Amino acid sequence: MNQALWLIIACGALSIVYGVWAIQSVMASDAGNERMREIAGAIQEGAQAYLTRQYTTIAIAGVVIFIIVALLLGLPVAVGFAVGAVLSGAAGFTGMLVSVRANVRTAQAASNSLAAGLSIAFRSGAVTGMLVAGLALLAVSVYFLVLTRYMGLEPSSRTVIDALVALGFGASLISIFARLGGGIFTKGADVGGDLVGKVEAGIPEDDPRNPATIADNVGDNVGDCAGMAADLFETYAVTVVATMVLASIYFSGAELLMPMMVYPLAIGAVCVITSIAGTFFVRLGASQSIMGALYKAVIATGILSLIGLWPVTALIVGMDTPLTAGEASFTGWSLYLCGIVGLAVTALIIVITEYYTGTNFRPVRSVASASITGHGTNVIQGLAISLEATALPALVIIAGIVVANGLAGLFGIAIAVTTMLALAGLVVALDAFGPVTDNAGGIAEMADLPEDVRNTTDALDAVGNTTKAVTKGYAIGSAGLGALVLFAAYTEDLKFFTANAEAFPYFADVGEVTFALSNPYVVVGLFLGGLLPFLFGGIAMTAVGRAGGKIVEEVRRQFKEKPGIMEGKERPDYTRAVDLLTRAAIKEMIVPSMLPVLSPIVVYFVVDLIAGKNAAFSTVGAMLLGVIVTGLFVAISMTAGGGAWDNAKKYIEDGNYGGKGSEAHKAAVTGDTVGDPYKDTAGPAVNPMIKITNIVALLLLAVLAHNSM
Amino acid sequence: MNQALWLIIACGALSIVYGVWAIQSVMASDAGNERMREIAGAIQEGAQAYLTRQYTTIAIAGVVIFIIVALLLGLPVAVGFAVGAVLSGAAGFTGMLVSVRANVRTAQAASNSLAAGLSIAFRSGAVTGMLVAGLALLAVSVYFLVLTRYMGLEPSSRTVIDALVALGFGASLISIFARLGGGIFTKGADVGGDLVGKVEAGIPEDDPRNPATIADNVGDNVGDCAGMAADLFETYAVTVVATMVLASIYFSGAELLMPMMVYPLAIGAVCVITSIAGTFFVRLGASQSIMGALYKAVIATGILSLIGLWPVTALIVGMDTPLTAGEASFTGWSLYLCGIVGLAVTALIIVITEYYTGTNFRPVRSVASASITGHGTNVIQGLAISLEATALPALVIIAGIVVANGLAGLFGIAIAVTTMLALAGLVVALDAFGPVTDNAGGIAEMADLPEDVRNTTDALDAVGNTTKAVTKGYAIGSAGLGALVLFAAYTEDLKFFTANAEAFPYFADVGEVTFALSNPYVVVGLFLGGLLPFLFGGIAMTAVGRAGGKIVEEVRRQFKEKPGIMEGKERPDYTRAVDLLTRAAIKEMIVPSMLPVLSPIVVYFVVDLIAGKNAAFSTVGAMLLGVIVTGLFVAISMTAGGGAWDNAKKYIEDGNYGGKGSEAHKAAVTGDTVGDPYKDTAGPAVNPMIKITNIVALLLLAVLAHNSM
């Protein structure tokens, strides 16, 4: 199995090689005229300044947590935390560095052709995608190798498990900060800039006279690129870790233990290669359909993965090897089929999300047509679509659970979700070109490039809205499917500790913990978990409103103090807007990020005080499922609804229902503004929030066990 | 115990007597000038026409279901269904009849003083309130008496239990139709009328030139009065029935069986009296605070109930009687304390809802202040508040569960929620004056009464918005607390059938059904249940948008064909708008109403096909909790958010942030429009939807058992 691990690490390394190659290829292309480079420079500077500050703040929190983890659970576990955190940050930061350089090159290329623009934008997105998947795979596999081979620990020992879980925690913590901080920054700029620019001053989006316009472009990079990368990094890492933990529990002591723990990593490795291969299939057909070009990559990657998973399963597990995990009996063949379930769920979520957020289908068009009768009906229809859009993805996830469970029980579900996440490289690549084209459009506008450049980038951007929604639906969908896996890790850990109470005396008086719905504390836990996404969403929305309000005031002040700005004679002070948002976003991200970290701990100790340890463990366990039961729907509704609003505006701007400047367009702008914090701040942050709640609960168990020895 | 039952029936009858007296007292007051009476006549006619048509449609569905129930479960059960359905309809219809006569009298009285207006409006609301509580109490207690005494059935026999459950089902079915149909009617009129009137034609709300204005006033009566009455009737009936069913299970065969089944009815009886007494405490103080006047009634009723529950518990249960229900051991004293928990939960929900929807507090003011920067920020802030507003009520419900469970286990929770609902008479009275004053304002506007009459009715209406949100929060809160009770009824029934499989052969091969969260089918059930409120909400919102769109077209057509309308020379055709909405509302209410009825049945048989009976019962059981876990938050967020938007508009109209006609006001109107279907259609209909899902599941068990004998 050591050879297999080295091969896996080589696949991870390959993604870095691909990244370096793709970066060079992007950088080699024409960076446009001086004005364009100047604008891009301002965006680069702002993005770098913000991210440096954000990661510095997170680093301070991280060091504190590192010390706490080291004291409570030992150094190897704390190092796991650091590995997850640092590599997650690295993936986001590098992605952003490429993205802020690709934007101007995309704008330049788009003046040649749609295909050229798509090519550069997509390649830049692919850098982020492959780094996310590759670094996450490397983080887990290298540290696992170090722990088991060089430190000589048993693969199923508590230290290895705790260290892996802590790695996931590190990634999750970065992710929630990055998602929220980036989300508040980008949507504060967007909402505030639009309000004061489009609505008050009557100047178009991305007009260089608007002092918030650079901040808006910075936001695309720190929110939609770096924030998203951190989110998917953690989703990937946590899923793989949870599957490995489950394998360590189910196959502890068995000969197959090591292969079963390596298997999820191997799935990740093969899919890194198929994803890289898939990126070369992105090609505009005769129809010039951008979504069609992207679908080619998805289909190619899917088919290649389907083929590639076969030998991997045969070599590592063996197709006919009889396996037993918990109450389920199955073979390697069943696990291969579970992998296919994961691929199918991914494909269906992509198709469903395209339906709900694409401009060609009923939902977006119904929002656009509701704009004719005004702001109110636009928002009502958008909310209706956002609520409705949850049903089909939920049914797909439910079907995935039922089928995978039928094939190989809980472990089958874990393999399905691991395979789903193994495609993260490609999915992120599909998404990360969005902010690049959005920026390219902004640069085209500010640098006064010809109208058709903007049209090209707008077409790319509309597809970007859909793929952004896809990524979010995919991330939260995997969380839905993975909920059972994380919950199983919690219950199995708990079982282990209570069964070995002589070693872990804290658990001596716990007794058997039940998670039956007839236990009132289970219902209490479901409600407590259920309220987190709502409260969290409320706080995040308020934060965006507040940050947007500050931008409105700042822009108004600049317009008042420098009347030359509106006449185009004076240059607005872009930096101030960026600085102001930086401070606001960093400040606003702290409280909501702490909510999921502290909730399981507070709930545990409060319930323990009232009703004892047994009830407290039941409550926290049920809370882990409660947070996903509401979180899944809240997140999907917000991200799909926001995408629909955005594209309904784009649909009208394409000349429908009166086009730009009509009353319908104004109503659609309102819907887009409402959708902004929905889809880019509150909605996507729900996914890391769910994960953190789960992982903190696992760590809480570890801490209680460790410190009672 | 028969004496006790007769006393309970007498208390129920007393509420009818109160109703008759209050009706006479309302009717005796001045009905205003001829123009006012003419307008009121049109509203009466429209409301009566709509309700007749709605109830005719429901009656057709009802007769079909009656026959199905009779065939599947026998005549006594079908009669239970009919009793629930007919009395629920009667409460709503009578309430509406009074309401459409009190509106014009309130307008007339408001021209004298605020106190006089409040007095008539409140008394008319109290009629609806007392009829709801009284008729629900009578329905359950009389039919229970008939079944046990005159038909000689054992109180814990299957027929009695099934008949009581069917009574709840009848009430629920009426309720969901009435909530949805009424909600679509009222908000279709409101949204459509506002859009075309306020926004397009630039005429004020309730302007007689707007052809939708009578329909809008009709809507208040059929939606907020009749619909709400049916909703609370079912909440009351289902809660009492579920508690009685639980008593019959826990105390089956015990000497205390009959007293324990009568005890919930006795709680209802004493609280009818305290509620009636409470209505006499509504009095404007020197501060002229309307909310203050209503609080006096709440406090008086609360204290009187606190006192009154003591002798009732002592006489029926005995304070020191040792009791055992399931695993919990307690005394009558514990049950009394559970009653206090119910009162406390009610009080806290009222206070929290007032905080989130009252014009004096941060939330509404933050929405109002966000209106300054435009439509988008108003909606964002409203959504943020709506999400945030779920946290405190959920915590109160959680605390209620924990405390009541600690006192007397599941049966304690049932008693707490029964006591909570026992106050329905007063809570409905607080709410039902809202539509009356809303109508009074409309009549004042249309009949050209002096400005200060409108100001008086507006002040009453603003408080009405808060009390409306209170009632909805209270209904859904009780559903949250009652979820465990309904779920327990399901599991205990299931246990009973599987344990007696020789009598019920269908259950012979089921085995032990588990509801542990580690069972994948339980998670599947939670997700399936969780998606219902979202899908349902989406459909309901779309329906309102569609109905509103039709009104916009109709009004535009009338303005075009009769240019004299806008000049005040020609009379608009009010009836056509009412007819059009009637057809639209009846048509649109069918599909969403069937969703919760069919879901448990379809899910059961589909899962049975895939994975067998055991998995199917687990899935359906978990679904019952899933629907409440998301439904609680969806409903509270919608009703509180909608209330906040509405009152933010009112706050601006009071002269803040530029007052009427300002840009902030326009943004606030948008928020109000968005909040309309949120708070008056989708949100409140979630409560009956949850109940129906639960009750259909119980009936499904009964049918499977009955027809396998």
Interface residues (C-beta under 8 A of the other chain):
Chain A: V191 D194 L195 V196 V199 S366 A370 T373 G374 H375 G376 T377 V379 I380 Q381 L383 A384 I385 S386 L387 E388 A389 T390 A391 A394 L395 I397 I398 I401 V402 N405 G406 L410 I413 G480 A483 L484 F487 A488 T491 T514 F515 A516 L517 S518 P520 Y521 V522 V523 V524 L526 F527 L528 G530 L531 F534 L535 G537 G538 I539 M541 T542 V544 G545 G548 G549 V552 I610 A611 G621 A622 L625 G626 V629 T630 L632 F633 S637 V669 T670 D672 T673 V674 P677 Y678 A682
Chain B: V191 D194 L195 V199 S366 A370 T373 G374 H375 G376 T377 V379 I380 Q381 L383 A384 I385 S386 L387 E388 A389 T390 A391 A394 L395 I397 I398 I401 V402 N405 G406 L410 I413 G480 A483 L484 F487 A488 T491 T514 F515 A516 L517 S518 P520 Y521 V522 V523 V524 L526 F527 L528 G530 L531 F534 L535 G537 G538 I539 M541 T542 V544 G545 G548 G549 V552 I610 A611 G621 A622 L625 G626 V629 T630 L632 F633 S637 V669 T670 D672 T673 V674 P677 Y678
